[in-house]
């Protein structure tokens, strides 16, 4: 097989990555021109195709350099010696240990590829593995990025690139990945046999991340949070004191209070947008557009916007480890009187 034929076959590895025309254009141009960078920084939300693109980049480059089908299948299975994926340590210990990096990872970058014509080191959560707040590992990596060996490529993936050392960011070619559009998310969830009733709230809360949307469909989390938003809205429009208490208790009892507040923000933003004449396709909770529009007509854009402001002001208190129940009691009261 010629190199061109291998490259043409390799380009198919990008077919599973959707709604990322900018990123794919950058990577395709680099591959076609034989200018694959020594270091990349793929930026964007989780679950939008960054790791798939990193693997596809490696496979396509290996195919371009003559790797056969067996070698590419081993990349998929995670056992090709020239394509290595380094996950961070367990939660709470995310950064890569300096000793491990210096003794086990970076020395590999000093050798020629074992089998293929190139070596790829992929770090799926580089902002966790090499945070600016723990510069030991980051500085060790930086030295290697500053003195790249030919045919060795680093691909760093980050949701929060601002957490990386600025010197690391400057050494990498940055490629932006964007949140997935509603229609793409809907199609992905449908392929996972998620019902239409569950897909809507999950997409609304996922921020364009298919990975997060799938998590939100588990045990009806997104659907429950939307119903909680309806409950809070009902009681803040005039209800008994006991109903206020119940709504605040339900918010405080959520396993992820921040996600509950995110739901309320998205909900009231929809009400404000609808009151100002936004079309249904512009709503986060478009699957319940009739209900959103009805509530928007009675609340109005100004009061809906005031409620968004009241909710976002609560975020700072939670960041300071305020008592969730006390905070939610105060929030429900503020929502009732937000004008």
N, C-alpha and C positions, 0 to 999 in steps of 0.2 A: 504494500500500500504506500502511495506517495504521501509526502508531508501534507500537500494540499488536500488530498482525499481524507487523511486523518483529521485535518483541521475542520473540514466540512462536516464530518461525522461528529466531531467534538462540539461544534456549535449547538447541537441539539440539546446539550446538557443545560442550556439556559431556558428551555421551553417551559419548565415548571415554575418559572418566576414571572409573576404577572404584575401589571400596573406600575412598572418601574422603568419607563422608557429612557430616562436620563442615565440611570446607572448602567443599564445594559448597553446604551450607546457608547458610553465611556469605555467600558470593558471590551466591547466588541472591536472598537477602533484600536485599542491597545494590542489586542490579540492579532488582528489582521495586519497591523503595521509592525508586528514583532517588537513592540515597545512596552511589554508588561513591566510595571514599576517594581522596584525592589521592596517598597513598603506602601501598603494601602491602609486607609482608615475608612471603613464603611460606617456611616452615621445614620441613625434613624431608630424608630420605635422597634420594640421586640415584635417578632412575628410578621415581618413584612418582606422577608426574603433575603436578608443579609447573609446568613450562614449558607443558604442554598446557593447564593451567588458566589460566595467564596469557594465552595466546593466545585461549582461549575467552572469557575475561573481556573482552578487547579487542573481539573480533568481536561478542559479544552486545551490548555497549554501543554499538558503531558501528551495529549493526542497529537497536537501540532508537532511535537518533538519525536513522534513515532511510537508512543505507547499503544499497546494492543488492548483488545476488549477485556482480557483477563486482568490486566493492570488497572483498568478503569473500574472494573467491578470491585477490586480490592480497595480502591479509594472509597467506594460507597459503603463497604463493610467496615471501614475504619482500620484496615490492617495493611495499608501500603506504607512502606518505610519512608517514602518521600513526601507524603501528605499527612501532616500531624495536626491534630486538633487538641488544644490544651484548654480544658474547662477549668474555671476557678475552683478553689476549695469549697467545702460546704458553707452554707449560709452562716454569716457572722465571722467567717475566716476567709473572706473572698480573695484577698490579695495573694499573689504568688510569693512563696517564700524566696528570699534572696538567694539562699544557699542552693535550693532546688533549681532555681533559674540558672544560676552560674555553673552548677555542676552537671545538671541533667539536660537542660534545654538548649542554652546558648552554645555549648560546645558542638552540638549537632550542626549549627549553622556555619561552622568553620570547615566542614568536610564537603567534598563533592557529593552529589546525589548518589544514593545507593544503587538505584536501578534506572530511574528515569533521567530525562535531561534537565530537570529542575526540581527544586525542593520548596515546599510550601509549609509555613508555620501559621496556623490559624488560631486566633484567640477570640472565642465567641463573646466574651464579656470583658473586653480589655479595660473598660472604665472601672470594673470591679477588681480585675487582676493587677492593674498598675495605677492605682489612684494617686493623685497628686499629694494626698495627705500621708501616704506611706512611700516616700520617694526612693527607698532603697532598691526595690525591684525595678521601678521605672527607670532609674538612672543606669542600672545594669543593662536593661533592654536598649536604652538610648545609645549606649556605646556601640552595640551591634548594628543598630540602624544607621549610625553615622559612618560605619565602615562595612558596607554590605559586600558580601562575596557574590561574584557573578553567578547567576542562576538560582540564587536563594531569594525567596519572596516571603515577606511577612504580611499577613492580613489581619488587622485589628478591627473588631466589631464593637461598636459602642452605642448605647442609648443616650448616654450623657458624655459626649466628647469633652465637655468643659471640665470634667473631673480628671482628665489626663494632663500630664505636664505639657505646657505650651511647646516645649522643645520637641516632644514626641509628635505632637500634632503637625508641627512645621516640617518634620522629616518624612511625613507620609503624604501620598496623594489622596486627597479627601474625596469620597464619593458619597453623595447624599441619597438616601432611600426615604421615600415618603409614605405617610399613612395610606393604607389601601382605601379606595373609594367604597361607598356603601354597596354598590352592585357587586363588586368583586368579593367583598366580605360575605354577602348574602349567598353567592354561588359556592363559596368555600364551605360555609356552614351547611348548606343544602347537601353537598357531597358527603358530609359527615352525618347525614340523616337527622339533622336538627330540625324540629318542626318550625313552621313559619311563625307561630305565636311566640316561640322562645328566641328565634333569631333576631327579631326586632330589637328588644331591649338589650340583648348582648352586643349587637353591633353599635347601638347608641352609646354604650359605656366603654367600648373597647379602644377608642382613640385610634382607629384605623389599624389595629393589630389583630391579625387572625388568631395568633396564639392566645392573646388575652380573651378574645371573644369565645373561643372554645372553652377556656377555663370558666368563663361566666355562665356557660350553658350547663355546667355541672351542677346537679341538685337544684336547678332552677334559680340560681343566685340572681341573675339579672332581672328575671321576671318578678322575683320577690322584692327587689329593690325598687322597681317601678311602682309596684302596688304600695310600697311604703311611701313613695313620693306622693301618690294620690291621697294616702291617709293623712300625711302632714298637711297637704294643701287643703283638705277638707276641714281639719280642725282649726287651721289658722284663719279660716273664713268666718269663724263664729261657732263655738262649740262649748260644751260644758268643761269645767276645770279638769274633771276626770279624763276627758278625751285628750286634753293637752298633755297630761301626765303620761297617758298610754303612748302617745306618739313620741314623746321625748325618750321614754324608756325603750321603745322599739329601736329608735336610732342608736341609742347608747349601747344596746345589746348586740348590734351588728358585729360580726367577727372582724370586719374591716370598716371601721367608722369613717375613715377617709373616703372609701368607695361610696358609702352611703351619702356623704356630703357631695361627692362628685356627681352622683345621681340627681340630687336636688338642684345643683347648679345647672346641669344639662336640661332638666325639666323646666326650670323657670326661664332659662334662656330661650327654650322653645316657645314658652308662653309669650315672652316679650317679642320675639321675632314674628310669631303669628299675629299678635296684636298690631304689629306694624305693617302687616300685609305680606309677609314672606310666604312663598309657595310651599306646598307640602314636601317637595323634594329637598327643601333646605332644612327641614326639621330633623333633629337627631332621633326623636321618637315618632318617625313618620308612619309607623305601622299602627299607631293609635291617633292619627291626625284628627279624627272627628272629636275625640275627647280633648285633645290639646286645644283645638280651635274654640270649642265651647267654653273651656275654662279661661282662655285668653280674652274672650269677649267680655266676660264678667270681671276679670281682674284688671285688665289694661296693661299697656306696655310700661308705664312709669312705675306702677307698683310691682310688676314682675321684675323689672330691673333693680328696684330697691331690695327685693328679696335675694337676688343674686349677690348683691353687694353685702348684705347681712351674712349670707352663708360663707362667702370668701373671707370675711373678717374673722370667722371662727377658726380658719385653718391655722392662723398664727398661734392661737391659744392651745390647739392640739399639739403643735410643734414644741410647745413649752411643757408638754406632759400635764396639761390641765386635766382635771377629773372629767371623763367623758359624760357621765350622767349630769353633772352640774352644768357642763357646757351645753348639752342638748336641751336641758330645761330652759336655759337662757335663750338659746337659738329659737326654739318654738315660740317663745314669748315675743322675741324680736320680729319674727316673720309676721306675726299677727298685727304688729304695729308699724311695719315697714311701709312707708309711703313715698 
